[in-house]
Amino acid sequence: MNIDLGGKTALVTGSTEGIGFAIAQGLAKAGATVILNGRTGAKVEAAVARIGGGARGVAADLGTAAGHKQLVAAEPKADIVVSNLGIFQPVDFFDTDDAIWDRHWQVNVMAGVRLARAYLPDMQAGGWGRFLLLGSESAFNIPADMIHYGVSKTADVALARGLAKRMAGTGVTVNSVLPGPTLSEGVAAMLEDERARTGKPIEEVAADFVRASRSTSIIRRAASVEEVANMFVYLASPLASATTGAALRVDGGVIDTLM
């Protein structure tokens, strides 16, 4: 299978590290010109330098309407848009105030809504485009310690399905991707206390976490960011032209349903 994204421009939000950076790197290796995004100029510049090959970046906080306008003013068009930006914060439901709920909604959901409004019309006019949203297995397995996060990810899956219907017959596909536990920098930071306490390698600590907290996992370990990114790269390609409105799992089998 040869994935060739030569001549395509791909915007990946929240792409200075973790899954987002792996997606941007994968798209660049497939030939796309990649636009990276993060909140600080220093991190964006460092990520652009790591990818090279004509990559460029925009520093903007897409959890705000002002940051979104800044991004679109700098980069008004893209053939491929990956709404990867996301946050998570383990907090008990009864300790989760309105500010936490609103921050997760703005970053995890409204950032994707704004991107869709900005970029889908041009994709439609050109008769081709790929719009991808980062979901999560938590969209279906709502975590008891992060109900606010799970609700935001369920909304992302619903948004992708609705947008796919809205773009029906245009040559533009819209999908969501549902990772399971993934050993990104954010997850590694969450597990750092346990790694320091046990002295185990971070991969082993992550596997212990998966077995304890995601008992339905079939691979019995955390995925790598590259394993998740591979699904995005395929969906961004012309080869995925018949896949739209789908919620595709890269969850290691955590979601224990047939459909």
ChimeraX attribute file (.defattr): number of C-alpha atoms within 10 A of each C-alpha:
attribute: neighborCount
match mode: 1-to-1
recipient: residues
	/A:1	5
	/A:2	8
	/A:3	15
	/A:4	17
	/A:5	21
	/A:6	13
	/A:7	10
	/A:8	19
	/A:9	19
	/A:10	26
	/A:11	27
	/A:12	26
	/A:13	31
	/A:14	26
	/A:15	28
	/A:16	26
	/A:17	20
	/A:18	19
	/A:19	26
	/A:20	29
	/A:21	25
	/A:22	24
	/A:23	27
	/A:24	33
	/A:25	26
	/A:26	21
	/A:27	30
	/A:28	24
	/A:29	18
	/A:30	18
	/A:31	17
	/A:32	24
	/A:33	25
	/A:34	29
	/A:35	23
	/A:36	26
	/A:37	32
	/A:38	24
	/A:39	18
	/A:40	13
	/A:41	14
	/A:42	12
	/A:43	17
	/A:44	24
	/A:45	19
	/A:46	14
	/A:47	23
	/A:48	25
	/A:49	14
	/A:50	13
	/A:51	19
	/A:52	14
	/A:53	14
	/A:54	12
	/A:55	21
	/A:56	18
	/A:57	26
	/A:58	22
	/A:59	22
	/A:60	22
	/A:61	22
	/A:62	27
	/A:63	23
	/A:64	15
	/A:65	14
	/A:66	11
	/A:67	16
	/A:68	18
	/A:69	18
	/A:70	16
	/A:71	20
	/A:72	17
	/A:73	10
	/A:74	11
	/A:75	14
	/A:76	12
	/A:77	18
	/A:78	23
	/A:79	23
	/A:80	29
	/A:81	27
	/A:82	27
	/A:83	27
	/A:84	25
	/A:85	23
	/A:86	23
	/A:87	15
	/A:88	17
	/A:89	14
	/A:90	14
	/A:91	16
	/A:92	13
	/A:93	12
	/A:94	6
	/A:95	8
	/A:96	16
	/A:97	12
	/A:98	9
	/A:99	9
	/A:100	16
	/A:101	15
	/A:102	13
	/A:103	17
	/A:104	23
	/A:105	22
	/A:106	19
	/A:107	20
	/A:108	28
	/A:109	26
	/A:110	21
	/A:111	23
	/A:112	28
	/A:113	17
	/A:114	18
	/A:115	20
	/A:116	20
	/A:117	11
	/A:118	17
	/A:119	21
	/A:120	25
	/A:121	15
	/A:122	16
	/A:123	23
	/A:124	17
	/A:125	12
	/A:126	13
	/A:127	12
	/A:128	17
	/A:129	27
	/A:130	25
	/A:131	29
	/A:132	25
	/A:133	27
	/A:134	25
	/A:135	31
	/A:136	27
	/A:137	25
	/A:138	24
	/A:139	21
	/A:140	18
	/A:141	15
	/A:142	17
	/A:143	17
	/A:144	14
	/A:145	14
	/A:146	17
	/A:147	21
	/A:148	25
	/A:149	27
	/A:150	23
	/A:151	20
	/A:152	27
	/A:153	28
	/A:154	19
	/A:155	18
	/A:156	29
	/A:157	25
	/A:158	19
	/A:159	21
	/A:160	28
	/A:161	18
	/A:162	15
	/A:163	21
	/A:164	21
	/A:165	14
	/A:166	12
	/A:167	18
	/A:168	15
	/A:169	11
	/A:170	15
	/A:171	16
	/A:172	25
	/A:173	30
	/A:174	30
	/A:175	29
	/A:176	28
	/A:177	26
	/A:178	23
	/A:179	26
	/A:180	24
	/A:181	27
	/A:182	24
	/A:183	22
	/A:184	19
	/A:185	13
	/A:186	15
	/A:187	16
	/A:188	17
	/A:189	13
	/A:190	14
	/A:191	16
	/A:192	15
	/A:193	11
	/A:194	16
	/A:195	18
	/A:196	12
	/A:197	8
	/A:198	11
	/A:199	11
	/A:200	12
	/A:201	10
	/A:202	19
	/A:203	16
	/A:204	14
	/A:205	21
	/A:206	26
	/A:207	19
	/A:208	15
	/A:209	18
	/A:210	22
	/A:211	17
	/A:212	12
	/A:213	12
	/A:214	22
	/A:215	11
	/A:216	15
	/A:217	20
	/A:218	15
	/A:219	14
	/A:220	20
	/A:221	22
	/A:222	26
	/A:223	21
	/A:224	16
	/A:225	21
	/A:226	20
	/A:227	15
	/A:228	22
	/A:229	23
	/A:230	16
	/A:231	18
	/A:232	25
	/A:233	23
	/A:234	18
	/A:235	24
	/A:236	27
	/A:237	19
	/A:238	14
	/A:239	13
	/A:240	13
	/A:241	15
	/A:242	10
	/A:243	14
	/A:244	24
	/A:245	21
	/A:246	16
	/A:247	24
	/A:248	20
	/A:249	19
	/A:250	22
	/A:251	22
	/A:252	20
	/A:253	17
	/A:254	23
	/A:255	21
	/A:256	11
	/A:257	7
	/A:258	4
	/A:259	5
